Amino acid sequence: MERLENQMKNQMKHSNTVPYPDFDRMWSSIQQGELRTAAGGELAAPRSRSRKRTAIAISLSVALMATPVYAAVTYDWSNLLSFRAGIETALEQGLGQTIEQSVTRDGITLTLHTAFTDENRTFLLYSLDPGASGKGKNIGFENIGLQDADGKLIKGYYYHQWNEELQVFQGYFETDWVLNERQAEMEFVVENIRFIGDGSQTIAFRPDHPETQTFEIQKDGIDTVTLQSFDQPGDKVLLNSVITFTDPAVQSNSWVRIEATDKEGARIKETETPVFGTPGASDEYSSQQVFSAASLRAEGTTFQLKYERTLGTADGTWSLGTSLSKKQLEDSSFRERLNIPITEVPGGTKIDEMIVTPTQVRLVLTREEKFTGAHYMNYKLDVGGKLLHGSVWLVPNQSNKTELRFEMAGLTPESLAQQPLTLIANHRVDEYKGDGRPVVRLTGISTERQTITSSVGEYPVTWTYYMKDGNLYVESSSTDSAFGGVNQTYYLDGKDREYGRPAILGVFGDGNNQHMDVYENYNGTEQELYIYNYTTTQPDDELRVPIRHGK
């Protein structure tokens, strides 16, 4: 799924909203910033910055062969680095290890321009000239990363943009891997390039028909698409789609979604944040989109399956050897042990350590309890009155550790070291487990929609349940806006828990407390339901934690 995750990073510009997990073993997906959502249904455009374009000097006197050579091309990286302001700041300060080496294979040229290696991450700026082989509007790689002397490939995240003027892709590769020593010989490797274009298939979906509708695609590695529509409060319709594939590579590398257009051919925008590409148990994935019922059911509305398709490939390896060094950035980097308790949140949370480099500040949070969330949606670091905006990252294989990462926008470690520091967190979201007792009893289960109200904690929750296509659907919502929503329900079959599969995957802390679970192939007429967990939300709650007084 790495390629798909990177594409969604491309589309969503590092959105930090994610769907809630289905089970407790999936807890770690809550805070990771790699999701398939689009705020308000729009794909966020890169933040524009007015910059004087750097003059382009091209001095290539010989044809590039299949060995690394010097590449004297200077690029403007500002648009690419809109969400990596610490790297842009370091560039403006003249920092970064200049490499400027290229390799050409089959007319395709990969250039490694600049490297940033510090105590927080390794970050590489690269460009790729597709030459005459270039097709489509995007590219993808089967593998991209740093290869060490033992041949181990160190993977990470990549993101690139097409430079229309220069006819090259400008990109970056980022990994949490850092050097254990001050210098190491590494290879920057790209393997097997895919040239990507848009694919589209019209589907004869009828949104006014409540039954499940399945359409055979049998093209471009896609097998079927199954659509269901559900009426929602406020004259809205939830469109749930499930995609199956004939080619696993397409599933891993293509962002498949439903697009609705009106009779004029204009795209109909979602009314709420959609959730795309949730993986299923049988290698399918599902998406949820909410539309205005009037718009979706208007005469002349058409539906298309949109996806990325491979237009061509360039097999092979493009490899550039370089001696990475963290000496330059290491000289101004520092660590501080803090051990500051955050008593306002449960779990024995404390700010354990701060790591400051010329490109990024990381606050390392530890907890006595495992598998607890971050409790707040938004984080800022006040540095003497200047605010750095941060995001939450879980630390792999360390369930009691979380990192808050802040880009060093317009600051240096030296200036930060002299300023008072305060962590500011707002929009609190708390998670609670069910108490092991039934929360509601469903009776007379049939195809008729029925409602019943019960209490979850101190909050009233309305349950709507009905049968559809042999499955039991259970919807929940609350009129109390402080209730964040039920995250999953289950019933007991003997001592075994039978979990409902979430059919509506809300975005964590988005203010919408509606949820829907589906129990497939359900046969009963009565059922006691339990809650696995639920959340509460306080959008106006703010936490301020002093970290250090200025010097």
N, C-alpha and C positions, 0 to 999 in steps of 0.2 A: 504493500500500500504506500510505499515511500513516494513513488512518483505522483500518485494522486494527492498525497498530503502536500507535496511541494506545489502542485498546481493550485490547490485550494489556498495555500499561502499566497500564491501569485494573485488569485482572484480576490481574496479577502483582505489582503494587506495585513496579515498577522492579527486577525481578530482574536480576542481572548474569550469569546463566548463559546461554550461547548454544550452539547446535549448531556443530560444526566445519565449515568450508567445504568445498565439493566440489573446487575448483580453487584454484591459487595466486592467480589474479586476484580470488578472493573472500576473501582473507585478512582484509580489514578487518572482516568480520562477527564475528570471533572475540571481540573484547572489547566490542563495542557492547552496551549494556544494553537493546536493544529486541527481545526474543525472545518466542518463543511456547512457553514452558515453564511448568509448574506444579509446584512442589516437592511431591514425594510425591503428586501428583495432586490436591492440595487447592488451591483458590483462596485465596490468603492474605487474611485479613480485615484491615481497617485496624487499626493498633495503637491500642488504646484509651488515652485519657488522661483522667484525672479533672480536669475543668475546670468552674469555675462558669460557666454559660451567660451570655454577655453579654446584658444587657437589650436588648430590641428596641424601638426607637422608630420608629414609622411616622408620618410627617407628610406626607401627600400631599393637598393641598387642591384640586388640579385634576387632571383626567384627563391622563395622559401622551399627548402627540401624537407625530407622526413626526419630531420634532426633539428634540435632547438637552435634558434638564432635570435639575435637581438631584434626587438620590434619597437621602432621609434614612433609610436602613436600615442598621443595624449588625449584622454577622454574626459568629458564632464560626467561625474558620477552622482551629482547632487540629487537628481530625480530618483535614481535607483536606491539611494540611501535615505529616503524620506523617513523610514522607520528604523534606521540604524544611525541616528544622529551622532552617536559617539564615534563611529568610524569616520563620518564626514568631518567632525571637529578635529580628529587626529590628522586627517588629510590636510585640513586648512592650516594646521600647526606644523606641517612639514614632516609629520611622523609617518611611519610605515616603512617596511623593508621593500625597496625597489627591486623588482626582479626583471620585468620586461623581456621575457623569453617566449618564443613561439615554436610551435611544431606544426607542420603541414602533412596531411595524409589524404590522398585521393581528392585533392583540391580543397579540403576543409582545414582551416587554420585555427588552432587553439592558442591563445596567448594568456599567460599568467602575468599580471601587471604588478600587483602590490600585495604584500602579506602583512598581517597584524597578528602577532603572537604574544599573548600576555598571560597573566595568572587566571584569567576568566575564560578565554576562548581563543580559537585560531580562526582567522577570517581572511579569505582570499578574494581579490578582485580579478575577474577573468573576462575575456571576450572570446566570441567564436564567430568566425567568418565562414558562412556555409558555402561560399563560392557558387559555382554553377549548379551544385547539387541541391541547393536550397529550394524547398517546396513548403507551401503552407505558411502559417503565421507564427508557429511556435516550434520548439524542439524539446525533446526529452532524452534522458540518458538511462541506459540500463544500469549503469553504475557511475558514480562520481565520488571522488574522495581522495584522501592522502594515503599513500602506501609506504609503509616503513621498510627498513632494511630486511626484515624477515618476510616481506610479502603480504603482511596483514593490511587490509584495506580499512581505513578509518572513515566511516561515513558521517554524514551530517545533513544539513539542509541547504538547498540551493534555490536561487530565485534570479530570473533574468528578464530583461526588457529588450525589445527590438529598437535599434537606433536606425530610423529610416534614412537619415542623412548619410550615415557611414555604411549602411547595409551590413551591420553586424549585430549580434546579440551581446549586450553587456550584462554581466551577472556577478553574483557573489556566492561563495561557498562558505558555510559557517559550521563549526563544530565545537562542542564543549571540550574536546580533547586539547590538552596543553602539553608542552614539552616538559619532561622531567629534568632535563638538563638545559643548559643555556643555548645549545645549538644541536641540530640533528639533520642528517641527510634524508630527504623525503622525495617522493614522486607524487606530483599532482596528476591524477589519472581520470580520464573520461573514456567510457566504453560504450560502443554501439549506440549511435545517435538515431533517434526517430524524428522524422519531419511530420508535423502535426497540422491538420486542418480541421475545419468544422464539418460535422456530419449532421444530417437532419432527416427524420422520417415523419410523415404526416400520419396521425392515428385518428380513427373515427370515434373518439370518445364522446359519450353522451352524458354531460354532467347532470341532466335532469332525471337520469335513470339511477336509482339507488343501488342496483345490484352490482356485484363485482364484474368488471369487464377486463378481459385478457386479450392482448394483441400479439400475434406472431410477427417478429421482426426478421430474424434469420438473416442478418446482414451485419457486416463489420464487427463480427464477434459478439453481437447481442442476440440473445435468444428470444425472450418475451418481456413485455411490460404489462403489469397488472395494476389497474387503477380502481380506487374506491373513493366515493365522495361521502362526506358526512356533514349534515347541517350543523352549524355552530351558532351560538348566541350573537345577536347584533347583525343579522342578515349576512352571515358569512358562511363559506363552505371550506371545509378541510379536504384537500386532495392528497390522498395517500398513494404513493406509487412504489411498486416493487419490481426491480429489474433483475432478470437472470441472464446468464452469459453462456455462450458456447466456447469462448476463448478466455482463459484465465488472465492472459496478458492484458486484454482489453479491460477487464474488471479492475486490474491494478493500476492501469494507466489512463483511464478515460473518465471524465466527469460527466455522467449521464443524468439528465434532468428533463422535466416537462416544462414546456413553454406554451402559454396560452396567448393568442393574438385576437384582436377584435376584427370587425368586418373591414376596417381600413388597413389592416395589416400591422397595427401597432401592438407592441407587447403589453399585455395586461399585468400590472405590477401586483405583487403580493401585498396584503394589508398587514401582515405580521412577519416576523423574522422566520424565514424558512430554515429547515434543517435537511441537509443533503447527505446522502451516501452512508447511512448507518448500516454497518455490516450485519448480515443475518447468519443463522446457523447453517444454512445450506449454500453458502457462497453467493447468495444474492445480496443486494442491498436495497434499502428503502429510503424514501424521502417524504417529507411532509411540507405542504405549502397551503397557505390560507389565503383565499381570495374573497372579494365581494361577490355575494351570490348573484346580484343583478348583473355584474359585469361578466361573470363566468357563464351565465345562462342566457346572455343576450343573443339575439339572432345574429348569425354570421360569425360567432366565435369558433375558432379552429385551434387544434392542439397539435403540437409537434414534439417529437422526442429529439432532444438536442444532445450532442455528444462530441467528443474529439475522436478523430479517426486518423490512423497512420497513412500518410500519403507516400512515404518512402523511407528507406533506412540506409544508413551508412555504417556497416559493421567494421569493427576494428578497435584499436586502442590508441588514444592520443595521450602521450605521457611526457611530462616535463620534470626533470630532476632539479631540485633546488636545495640549498642549505638554509633551513629555517632557523631563525635566531630570535630569542625573546629579550636579548640584551637591551635593545633600544627602549622598549616599553617597560622593561623590568626596573630600570633605574628610577622611575618616578612612581612605581606601584608600591602599595603597602597594604598590610593586613592589620586589623585590630580585633582582639578578643573583647567582646562586649558583655555577654552574660546579663542581658537586660530582660527581666520577666515582663510578659504582657499579661497582666492579671485579668484583663477584661475579657479574655477568651478562654474557653476550657481547654483541657488537655495538657496543662503544664507547658504552655508555649513560651519561648523566650527568643530574643535576638541573640544568637550565639556569636556571630562573627560578621565583620564587614571586610570586603575585599574591594580595593579601589585600584583601578588601572586607568590609563589615559582614555580608554574607550568605554568603560562601563563600571558601575557600582553594583555590587551584589551584597544584599543582606541575607545571611543564612539563618533561617528559623528552624529550631528544633522543638520537638514535642515529646513529652513523656508517653503519651498515648499514640498508637499507630492509627493510620487511616482516618485522620481528621482533616477536614478541609481548611481553607485559608480564611474563612469567615467574612471576608470583605471582598467586594467586587473591584474596587478602585484603590490604587496605591500611588502616593506621591512622596518624594523626598524633598523636604524644604532645606535648601542649602543657603543659609544667610538671606532668605527672601526669594531666591530663585528656585522654581519648582521643576524637578525632574519627574517625568511620568514613568511609572513602572508597570510590570506585569508579573504574574505568578508562574513559577516553573517548579514542577516536582523533580526531585532528584532520583534518577533511575536506581532501583534496587535499594532504596533507603526510605522506607515507608514512614519514618518519623522525622523527615527533613524536607523543608521547602525553601526555595530561593525567591527573593524579590529582586528583580533585575531592572536597573535604571540606566538608560543611555546617558553618557556624559556629554550632554548637549551644551556647547559653549563654555565648558569648564575644564580645568586642569586638576590633577591630583594635588598639586601644591596649593592651589586656591581653595579647594575643598577642605584641605587639612586645617585651614585657618578659620573656617566658618562654623557657626553653630548648625547642628543637624537635627531635624525632627522628622520622624516618619508619620505621615498622615494617611489614614485609611478611612474610607467611607462606603456607604451602602452595605450594611451588614446582612449576611445570610447565614442562618444557623440550621444545622441538620439534626434531626432527631430520629432515633430508631423507634419502631413500633413496640408496644408494651407486651406483645405476645398474646393479646386478647382479641377476639373478633371485633372489628370496628363497625360492621354492618352485616345484616342478613338479607339476602336477596330472595324474594319469594315470587312464585308464579312466573318464572322466567319463560318468555315467549318472544315472538317477533315484535310484539308491541313495546314501545318505549315506556318505561316506568321509572318513577323517581322516588327516592327516599332520602331523608336527611338524618345525619348522625353527627357526633362530635369527634373531632380529632384534636387531642389536647384540649385547648379552650376555644377552638374554632369550629363554627358550623360548616359542614361539608355536605353538599348535595350530590347524590349518586344517581346517575341515569344508566339503566342497563337494558339490554335487548339482544335478541339473537339475529344474526345476519349471515347467510351463506354457511350455516352450520357452526358458526363461531359465536361465542358470548363476548359482547363488548360492554365494558364498564367505564363510564365517564365520571370524573369527579371534578368539582370546582367549589369555590367558596366566595361568598359576598364580602368577606373580610379581606381587605387588601394586604393585611399583615401576614396572611397565610400564603406561604410560597408555593404550595402544591404537594400532592401525593406523588412520590417518585416511583413507587411500584407496589402492587398488591399481590397476594398469593392466597391459596386455600390449602387445607391439609387433606391429603389422601393417605389416611392412616397417620403415620408419623412423617411422611414425606411432604415437602413443600412443592406445590405446583404453582410456579410463578406465571403471572400474566405477562405477555410480551407487550411492551409499550408501543402503542400505535400513534400516540402523539408524544414527540420528544421535545419538550419545551427547552428553551435556553436558560441555563442556570442564572437565577436572579433577575429575569427579565420582566417581572411584574405580572406575568400571565400565570395564574395558578390552575389552569385547566389541564387535566391529564386524562388519558385513555389507555386502558389495557385491553388486550384481546386474549381470550382463552380459546384456542383452536380445537375444533371437533368436540365441543362440549355437549354432554348428553343430559345433564340434570335439569330440574325445575326449581330447586332451592339450593342456596349456597351461602355459607358463612365466609366472609372475606377478612383477611388480615392485612395490615400495612407493614411493609418492610421498612420504609423510612419516609419522612416528609421534611419540608423546610418551612422556615418562617423568614420574613424579610423586613428590614428596617432601612428604607432608602435614605432617610435623613440622619441616620446615626453616623457620627464621626469619632474616630479615635486618633489621638495625638500622643506619640511616644517620643519624648526627648532622648536623643542618642548621645549628643555631645554638645557642650558649650564651646563657643568659639575661643580661639587662642588670642 
